[in-house]
């Protein structure tokens, strides 16, 4: 009889990808099947992210809630993985002895081994080592292809931005071989995947080998575009400093590469960018935008912003607002700065008050939302080629699709035969977070 597995995931697309792999490897090696109820579970996993404020406290609050379940179900095992696990290590077990397993992002493939050992010796297990790319050779082959599938092509980051913990929690950059990635994509395509979404903390600095020579993301994209069944290609997350000319040219050479890119700028102030150690200035960023738009005039851009970084003045914040007006980002993610442990920025004086941070964030998000909604309204009356992803999240009687510029479109359809297909949809209505349309056969 299968054992029950419950996984709760915090944070980014990389964590979503890792959680999916955990479920597959535990099913393959230990006969676990996923459950949507933590009360049914024999093993609960929290896959953590340390990017946001008070990440550690969120973890311990969650453990506290699960401890109550474990009090009633002593054989329940609790595992903590991801970046907070990598960062905190055995401190988690010392503070929360009900935790049975702690593992890092690079050692998730060892979960079955850690689980079996804990069962045998009745002692908590920890593995937060960095065995580079070992985990990819231990992953079961995909058992099915989703309409859009994540494929991780590299791990870690070498940038050491002053606010970021990723180099400490996920290690230095390591890239898979092109041959290994292409083989995974071919299997996914054969199983029905139409869109590939390449992942990496600094994805456009991919340096995997191809036929023994160092390759690039641009070359990988060109090879991917030639695989039968792959209709669309996306990648996340890009660092502006590493966005080379060959990747810009890929937008001219690979029609499968979508007309949308996530290109985090973080701040519009050159002074703040320097304090953040971002390795570019606004002039370089804007020139990159111009290069891409020259090749793809319909290109849409999304970005990340940090508001209230140490030392940010009103003038610095206005520079951020100014660059929003220059680029007119299609969608963006913006956050208040919070200190992350063991980062250079944590040693700086956090001299921007919470009230000022919140006010600036409100101003920025209001403008970003206005611009994004403006783009949505411009799509009304047009016909968009969309990939059907599955059921609508709010109305199971409708299907949900995505435009090439990553807009969600809900539409009425008979049955589920269109899931995974590219269809033309006439856009009839723009809502704050989605579009509505009808099939245009």
C-alpha positions, 0 to 999 in steps of 0.5 A, spaced: 500 500 500 502 506 498 505 511 503 502 518 503 506 524 501 505 531 503 509 537 500 508 544 501 513 549 497 515 556 498 518 561 493 520 560 486 519 556 480 526 553 482 523 550 488 516 548 484 521 544 480 525 541 486 518 539 489 516 535 483 522 532 483 522 530 490 515 527 489 517 523 483 523 520 486 520 518 493 514 515 488 519 511 484 524 509 490 519 508 496 512 508 493 510 514 496 504 518 493 502 525 493 496 527 498 493 534 499 491 533 506 497 533 511 493 529 516 493 523 511 501 524 510 506 519 513 511 524 510 511 531 510 516 536 506 517 543 507 521 546 501 523 552 503 525 559 500 530 564 504 529 570 499 523 573 503 523 577 510 522 572 516 523 566 512 526 562 518 520 564 522 515 562 517 519 555 517 518 554 525 511 557 525 509 551 520 513 546 524 509 548 530 503 547 526 505 540 524 508 538 531 500 538 533 499 533 528 505 529 530 503 528 537 497 525 535 501 521 529 507 519 532 510 515 526 509 521 522 516 524 519 517 531 518 523 533 513 525 540 511 528 542 505 530 548 500 534 554 502 532 555 509 535 548 510 541 549 507 542 556 511 540 553 518 542 546 518 542 542 524 540 549 528 533 547 525 533 540 529 536 543 535 530 548 535 525 543 533 527 536 535 520 534 532 524 534 525 526 528 522 530 530 516 534 536 513 536 536 506 539 542 501 537 543 494 543 539 492 541 533 496 534 532 494 535 526 490 538 523 497 531 523 500 529 516 500 536 514 503 535 519 508 528 517 510 530 509 510 536 511 515 532 515 519 527 509 519 532 504 521 536 508 526 531 512 529 535 518 529 534 525 525 538 525 519 541 531 515 545 532 508 546 540 506 552 538 502 553 541 495 554 535 490 554 539 484 550 536 479 549 529 482 541 530 483 540 530 475 543 523 474 538 520 480 532 523 477 526 518 474 524 519 467 518 524 466 512 519 467 508 524 463 509 531 459 505 537 462 503 542 457 508 547 459 514 543 463 520 546 467 527 544 466 533 546 470 539 547 466 544 549 471 544 550 479 547 556 483 550 563 482 556 566 482 554 574 482 554 575 490 549 581 489 549 584 496 542 583 498 542 575 496 543 569 499 543 564 493 550 563 493 550 561 500 544 556 500 545 553 493 552 554 491 556 556 485 554 555 478 554 549 475 551 547 468 548 540 466 551 538 459 547 540 453 546 533 451 543 531 458 538 537 457 536 535 450 534 528 452 530 530 457 526 535 453 525 530 447 522 525 452 517 531 455 516 532 448 514 525 446 509 525 452 506 531 450 509 537 453 509 543 448 512 548 452 519 548 455 521 553 461 528 553 462 530 554 469 536 557 473 538 562 478 542 565 473 540 562 467 543 566 461 550 564 464 549 557 462 555 554 460 554 546 459 558 543 454 556 540 448 560 535 444 565 537 449 565 544 448 563 550 452 556 551 450 551 557 451 543 558 453 543 561 445 545 554 442 541 550 447 535 554 445 536 553 438 537 546 439 531 546 443 527 549 437 529 543 432 525 538 437 519 535 434 513 537 438 516 543 442 512 549 440 515 554 445 521 556 449 521 560 455 527 561 460 528 564 467 531 568 471 536 572 467 541 577 469 542 583 465 550 583 466 550 576 462 545 577 457 550 576 451 549 578 444 548 571 441 542 570 446 539 577 443 540 574 436 536 568 438 530 572 438 531 573 430 533 565 429 528 561 433 521 563 432 519 558 438 522 563 443 517 567 446 516 574 446 517 575 453 523 575 458 523 576 465 529 581 466 530 583 473 533 590 474 532 591 482 533 599 482 533 605 477 538 608 481 545 607 479 548 609 486 543 603 489 545 598 483 552 599 485 551 598 492 547 592 490 553 589 486 549 588 480 554 589 475 550 594 470 548 601 470 541 603 467 544 605 461 547 598 460 540 596 462 536 600 457 541 599 451 539 591 452 532 593 452 533 597 445 537 591 442 532 586 444 526 590 441 529 592 435 529 584 433 522 583 436 518 590 436 512 586 440 517 584 446 514 584 453 518 585 459 517 583 466 522 585 472 523 585 479 524 591 484 527 592 491 524 598 495 527 601 501 534 598 500 539 601 505 541 608 503 535 609 498 533 616 498 527 620 495 531 621 489 533 614 488 526 612 488 524 617 483 529 614 479 526 607 479 519 610 477 523 614 472 525 607 469 518 604 469 516 609 465 521 608 460 521 601 459 513 600 461 514 593 464 508 588 462 508 585 469 513 586 475 514 583 482 516 588 487 518 587 494 520 591 500 528 590 502 529 586 508 536 583 511 538 576 509 543 573 514 550 573 512 549 578 506 553 584 505 547 588 505 545 586 512 552 590 515 549 596 512 545 601 516 537 599 514 536 607 514 529 607 511 523 607 515 518 601 514 513 607 513 517 610 507 518 603 504 511 601 504 509 608 501 514 607 496 512 600 495 505 602 494 506 608 489 511 603 485 506 597 485 500 602 483 504 604 477 506 597 475 499 595 475 496 601 471 501 599 466 500 592 466 492 593 465 493 598 460 497 592 456 491 587 457 486 592 455 490 593 448 489 586 447 482 586 447 479 585 440 485 582 438 486 574 436 492 571 440 495 564 439 495 561 446 497 554 449 492 551 453 494 549 460 488 546 463 482 548 467 481 555 470 483 556 477 476 560 478 471 556 474 472 549 472 467 549 467 472 553 463 479 552 460 486 556 462 491 558 456 497 563 456 499 568 450 506 568 448 507 574 452 505 570 458 498 573 459 493 568 462 486 567 458 480 564 461 475 561 455 469 556 455 470 550 451 467 543 450 471 538 454 479 537 455 481 535 448 484 542 447 489 542 453 496 542 451 494 545 444 496 551 441 489 555 439 487 562 437 483 566 442 479 572 441 480 577 447 473 580 449 475 582 456 481 585 460 481 583 468 486 585 473 490 579 473 487 575 467 483 576 460 477 573 457 476 570 450 472 565 446 475 560 441 477 563 434 477 557 429 
